């Protein structure tokens, strides 16, 4: 039995989904432990291409049990839509291979409205929310003003609970934002249209995980976003509203006794960042357009063009530390094949000082990057599956990163397909 967390080292979108899809066959259970439908994990396999938002990426592997843990923002409406879309592509989703924690809190219809209303109020000071209701949801969860999935099995108590929450929430909707209030009829319709459909999947996943651990089964923890979006360790306030770090996995999955034997951090061969916030190694103009096009860097959920930049050693080293990563998968190396010289940010400069340690968030917007250039390889590497077949310049690029982030790079991904991967694990 060996438990592994697959986590993002940077701003998210590093390619976690493709690594989970690749490695799931070695695990019995895949658990998502934080976040919600606000980002997307893209997976390409024999069933087709999928942008998974809430569903764990282990669904495509037969025999694997997929769990949405208590730390996840479960949006019944989005989940039903996603389940139906994935089923329509021929993937079986049943209560046998998908289980939702009865202790997961539910994203309510007003959470999305509040995201939208708040971004409108902020105008040009907005955070670039994906408007999936994530920040209002987590605020309410910590205020204890939402409902648990398991409450759906107790209709009488549920309606009384919802009436109380509704009264409170309508005050914010109408008095703060001047928006339309919700009625209990709206909520009953929502319960009927969406919550009834997810009920078959809701169960006591805590006991299931505990017993599975006793039986020696292995768990893969699948994170959303990356270190720099972690609520506590990231670029606050441009973080997400949950903990993206591996150390939260046992808590957010509802299996506090689970030990992480391995933490696989995913690093993209260059940087991307969605939404607002400081991004020191950002590229602009033609250079950025070229990288964005070559990397197809458009949001999986929103289609928004992603901001792109040079690989950032300062941020990546910090991300590795925050995740306590034990090994790294470097993804999208093939995307850089068009470059003559590969830019890498090795240091930040701010107020006459040099920073090799990731600075306090307030300083970030004042930092400029110190960029060095490594040799490019200018040949197609997308079919390479062995380290020794990689051009020397590509090997040197990987080794340079490895030395500077203090963590071994054990996988190199050279394409989005499952098998476009170079294994670099040292023999045990
Ligand atoms: P995630 O949220 O971390 O799973 O990442 P995303 O799914 O948002 O972004 C990763 C994107 O890159 C997806 O479209 C993947 O299919 C694609 N991808 C992943 N690994 C590679 C790779 O090595 N090369 C190329 N060209 N694309 C990749």
Boltz pocket constraint, residues with backbone or C-beta under 6 A from the ligand:
constraints:
  - pocket:
      binder: B
      contacts: [[A, 8], [A, 12], [A, 13], [A, 14], [A, 15], [A, 16], [A, 17], [A, 18], [A, 39], [A, 40], [A, 41], [A, 42], [A, 43], [A, 44], [A, 225], [A, 294], [A, 295], [A, 296], [A, 300], [A, 330], [A, 331], [A, 332], [A, 333], [A, 334], [A, 335], [A, 413], [A, 414], [A, 415], [A, 416], [A, 420]]
      max_distance: 6.0
